[in-house]
Amino acid sequence: MLKLKACLSIILLGALAGCLGAPMAPIQELPPPQAPPPVSAGQPDQVILEEALLGRALSSGEVAGFSDRLLVEGNSALNDQKTMARLEILLLKALKAPDKVHRPVILRNLGIIHYHQGKYKKARQELQDSNELNPRDPRTHFYLARLFVQQGEIYQKQGKKKLSRQQFKRANIEMEQARKLAPNNATYKQDLKEILRQEQGK
């Protein structure tokens, strides 16, 4: 009886395998989804900027990173009025987003653009707003120092010695803070008045 049951089991299993066809291949796992390439992946900055203004959606983080790259000290983009004007539009757009994490960088970068455009009052406000949100950003302190030195020079030319000294003192405090936060940054080791003279000599 046991032999009969065993034979029937083998026949049924064989028939079942025959009905179902060849055995199925093992299920392969799909690779995990990959993040979209960053905005810098193989595209020139001007193309990214153009596409962003025409409607390409960039997150606040992408705008912050992209603008950081364009506004690096010594980058020729800083002297390109068209690029700066376009980047300003992009940053102002990003500022309206609910993302608060990247807001200090976006404000700081707007301040840097306005500084290089000669819109010093706007630049100062944006840099101070950025500093309130993130007081540990050395670049914000560096640009505030530049603004204070510049204002000190103006007061000095006007014969307002006391006001001039106050501005230079504030510039030194900001510069010391930048150096303290980024001690290895060679840019922050330069003399502020020399930086200003080089800017004016452009």
Stockholm file with secondary structure:
# STOCKHOLM 1.0

chainA/1-202         MLKLKACLSIILLGALAGCLGAPMAPIQELPPPQAPPPVSAGQPDQVILEEALLGRALSSGEVAGFSDRLLVEGNSALNDQKTMARLEILLLKALKAPDKVHRPVILRNLGIIHYHQGKYKKARQELQDSNELNPRDPRTHFYLARLFVQQGEIYQKQGKKKLSRQQFKRANIEMEQARKLAPNNATYKQDLKEILRQEQGK
#=GR chainA/1-202 SS CHHHHHHHHHHHHHHHHHHHCSCCCCCCCCCCCCCCCCTTSSCCHHHHHHHHHTTCCCCHHHHHHHHHHHTSTTCGGGGCHHHHHHHHHHHHHHHTSSCCTTHHHHHHHHHHHHHHTTCHHHHHHHHHHHHHHCTTCHHHHHHHHHHHHHHHHHHHHTTCHHHHHHHHHHHHHHHHHHHHHCTTCGGGGSCHHHHHHHHHTC
#=GC SS_cons         CHHHHHHHHHHHHHHHHHHHCSCCCCCCCCCCCCCCCCTTSSCCHHHHHHHHHTTCCCCHHHHHHHHHHHTSTTCGGGGCHHHHHHHHHHHHHHHTSSCCTTHHHHHHHHHHHHHHTTCHHHHHHHHHHHHHHCTTCHHHHHHHHHHHHHHHHHHHHTTCHHHHHHHHHHHHHHHHHHHHHCTTCGGGGSCHHHHHHHHHTC
//
